[in-house]
Amino acid sequence: MPGPLKPQKKSFTVYFGGPLFDVKQLIGNAYLAESIYEKSHGQYLCRLPQDIARGTDRPQARRDRAIRELYASDLAVFSFDGAELDGGTLVEFVLAKAADIPCVLLRTDVRRAGDQTGNASDPWTLMASFYPRTVTIRAHSLSEYRKRQARRTKATRTDIVRLAGQHASATASSVCDALAVQIVRALEQVRRQPPRLPRHLRVEIYQWLALLPALRGKPKILRKELERALERKVKKNLL
C-alpha cells in the first residue's frame, strides 16, 4: 500500500456523484467521503448527494440544487457502478465536462457492462468514455474484500466469533480506506491536468451553464453565482 500522504494547506471541494436510494448506498457514500477527507489530510472535501437533496423540494428544485452544487465544486468523483450506469449520475458527469471540471470515475463493480469490447476498455457505454480531464479507477472490490477477509478470519471457524468480532465490517472498512487513497491520488493527478476551456470563453461558457439546464431563479442572481464559482476556480488554477 502507498505511504501516507503529506498534509496539504489548500482545500478543494469535490462533488460526489452517485446513487443514494438505499441504505447500502448511503453508508458507502458517507464512509468513502469521510475516508477521502482523512487520507487527504483535509484537502478534499466531498459534498455527498444525500446531504444536497432535501425531501421537501419539488423535483426540479432537487435537480437544480444538485446542478448548482456541481457547478460550484472544484472537482468531482462519480460512481460508475452497476450493470447499467445510474442515469442521474451520467447526466451530472456530462454537465461536469461542459463546465470543464476535473473528474474521477470510480468503478468498483467486478461485472463488465456496456458496448465496449476488450479487457482494457471501459465496462460501460461508449458514450461515457474518452473525455478530457478525467481519470478512471477500476477496483475489484469483491476480490479485495475476499483476500482481506481470508487473512483476518484464517484462524476463525465459527460465525459467532466472526460476527461478534465485527470482522466483516472491519474488512469492508479496510477495503474502503485503500480505495480512498487511490481516489485521493487520482484527484491529485486530474486537477493538475491543464484546462480545456479556452480562457477567452470562460465567462460566456459559465453564463451558458445556467441556461443549459434551464435553472430556475433570477437571471442576475444565477449569473453572479456562476461568476463567483468561476473566480474561485481560476484562483485555484483549475481554469
N, C-alpha and C positions, 0 to 999 in steps of 0.2 A: 504494500500500500504506500502511496506517496507520502512524503513527510509533511509536517504541519505547515500551514500557510502562514506567511508573515502578516502581522497586523497592518491594516490599511487605514488611512485617515479619511479619504474621500469616500462617501457612500453613494450608492446608486439604487434607485427604485426598480423593482422587477415585477412586471405583470405576470401573474401565474395563471396561465390559461389551461382549463381542463374541466371535465365533468364534476358536478357537485350534487349528484342526485341520490346517493345512498350513503350509508354510514361509513362504508369502506373508503369511498372516495373522499369524504370529509376528513376522516382520520389520516389518510395518506397525504392529502394536500397539506394539512396542518403540520404533520410531523416533518415532512420534507422541507417545507418553508422554514421551520424553526432550525432544522439541521443545516440548511444553507446559510442562515444567519450566523450560526455558531461556527461553522467551518470557515466562513469568510471573515471571521472576527468582526462582524457587524457591518461589513462593507456592502452586502447585498440584502436589501430589504424587500421581501416578497409581499405583494398585495394579493391576498387569497380571494378566489372567486366567491366563496361563501360569505366573506366579510363585505364584499362590494354589494351583493344583492340584498334587497330589502323585501320582505314578504308583503308589505303593504303597497309596493309600487305596482302600477299597471304595467302591462307587457312592454310597451315602448319605453316607459320610464326606466325599467330594469335594463333593457338593451342599451339605452342612451348612457346610463350610469357606467356600464361596463366599458363602452367605447371611449368615453371621456377619461376613465381611469387608464385605459390602454394608451391613448394618445399622450397622457401626461407622464407615463413611465419612461424610464431611461432605456430599459431592456425588457425582454420578455422570454419566458420559458413556457413552452406549450407541450402538454401531454398528448402524444400521438399513439396512444394505446388503443387496442380493440381490433376486432375483425374488420370493422369499418371505423374510420375516424369520426369522432364526435363532430356533428355539423356546426355547432356554435363555435367550437374551438378552431375549426378550419376557417370559418369566416373571420374570426379575430386574427388569425395568422396572416391572412391576405391583407387585412386592414393595417396590420403592423408593417408589412412590407411596403404598402402605399406610403406610410409615414417614415420609411427608412429606419425602422427600429431594429437594432441588433437582436437576433433571436436564437434561442437554443431549442431544438426539437428533441424531445425525450421519448424514447421507445423502450419500455421495459417488458413488453409483451413478447413472448417467445414465438408466437404464431406469425406466419407470413400472410400477407393480405395485399389487396390491390392488384394492379395490372402490370407491374414490372416483373421482369424475369431475371434470374441470376442471383447468387448469394450476396453479391456486392451491391445490388440495387436496393433502394428503399422499399420496405414492406408495406407500402401504402400507395394510394392513387398517384399516378404520374404527374398530375396537375399540381401536386403539393411539393414537388421536388425542384431542385436546381435554382433556388432563389439566392440572391447575394446576401452577404452579411448574415449567414445562417450556418450554425454548427449543429450537427446531429450526433446524439448519443444513443447507441443501441446497446442496452444492457440486458442480459438474460437473467432476470431477477429470480425466476424459479430455480434455475440451475445453481445460482449463487446461494440461494436460501438452503437448498438441499445439502450442498457441500458444507456450509457453516453449521447447519443443524446436526449433520453426521458427526462432526468433530465435538460439538457440545454435548451430545447425548450418547456418545460411544459407550460409556460405562453404565448408562441408564436403561433399564429394561422395562420399567412399568410406566403406564400412562399417568398414574397418580403422582409419581416423582416429577415427571416432565411438566405436568400441569401446575403442580404446587410450586415448582421452581421457576415457573414462567419462562421456560426455555424457548417456546415458540415466539413470544413477543420480543424476547431479548435478541433472538436470531434475526427476526424481521427488522428490528431497530438497527442492528449492525449492518445489514444489507442497505438500509436506507441511508445510514451515515456515510457508507462508502460511495453510494450514488451521489450524495450531496457534494462530496469532494470532487467528483467528476464534473458535476454541474458548475461548481464554482470555477474550475479551471476552464471549462468551455465558455463561461461568461467572460472571463478574463481574455480569452482568445478572440471572441467575436467582437467585444467592444473596442478592441484595438484595430479592427479592420476599418479601412477608410470608408467614409460615407459614399453612397452612390447618388444621393440627391445633390444636383449642382447648386452651388452657393447662390447664384443669381435667381434660382427658382424657389428658394426656401419659403419666403413669405407667402408667395402665391399658392404653393402646394399646401401649406398649413392652413391657409384660409379655405382652400378647396376641401380639406379633410372634414370640416364642419358641414359642408354642403353635400358631400358624397353620400353619407347615410341619412341625410335629412334630420339632423339632430334638432330636437325641439329647444326653443329658447330664443331670447332676443339676439338678433344677429350681432349687435355691437358687443354684447357680453361674451358670446361664443368666440368672436374674433379676438377679443382681448385674452381670453383663456388660452386659445391656441398660440397667440403671440408670446405669452409668458412661458408656455411649455417649450416653444422653440428657443427662446432666450436661455432657458436652463440647460437645454441640450447643447447649445453652442458653447456655453461656458464650461461644460464638462467635456468638450472636444468630441461629442458624439455626432454632431452635424457641422 
